[in-house]
């Protein structure tokens, strides 16, 4: 079984700002320093009606 990492709070805040710029998922993953699948899981898990929520 593979284990995956979740983002820490600082990375979530950074991701929130990057989402507002319209940057691609790949570019955001590189900027934050996480794998693309980690980023896409995070965005899917915390998506609300108004977009990404950093919680």
C-alpha positions in Angstrom: 0.0 0.0 0.0 1.3 3.4 -1.0 1.3 6.3 1.5 0.8 9.8 0.3 1.5 13.2 1.9 -0.9 15.9 2.6 0.0 19.6 2.4 1.0 21.6 5.5 -0.9 24.7 6.3 1.7 27.1 4.8 1.5 25.1 1.5 -2.3 25.4 1.6 -2.2 29.2 2.0 0.3 29.4 -0.9 -1.9 27.1 -3.0 -4.9 29.4 -2.3 -3.0 32.4 -3.7 -1.8 30.5 -6.7 -5.3 29.3 -7.5 -6.4 32.9 -7.7 -3.8 33.6 -10.4 -5.1 30.9 -12.8 -1.9 29.0 -12.8 -1.9 25.4 -14.2 -1.9 22.5 -11.8 1.5 21.4 -13.0 3.0 24.8 -12.4 1.4 25.1 -9.0 2.7 21.7 -8.0 6.2 22.7 -9.0 6.0 26.0 -7.2 4.8 24.4 -3.9 7.2 21.4 -4.3 4.7 18.5 -4.3 3.7 15.9 -6.8 0.9 16.7 -9.3 -1.3 13.9 -7.8 -0.9 15.3 -4.3 -2.0 18.7 -5.6 -5.0 17.4 -7.5 -6.2 15.4 -4.5 -5.9 18.5 -2.3 -7.8 20.6 -4.7 -10.6 18.0 -5.1 -10.9 17.4 -1.4 -11.2 21.1 -0.5 -13.2 22.5 -3.3 -16.3 24.6 -2.4 -18.8 26.6 -4.4 -16.4 29.5 -4.5 -13.3 27.5 -5.4 -10.5 26.1 -3.3 -10.7 26.6 0.5 -7.4 26.4 2.4 -9.3 25.7 5.6 
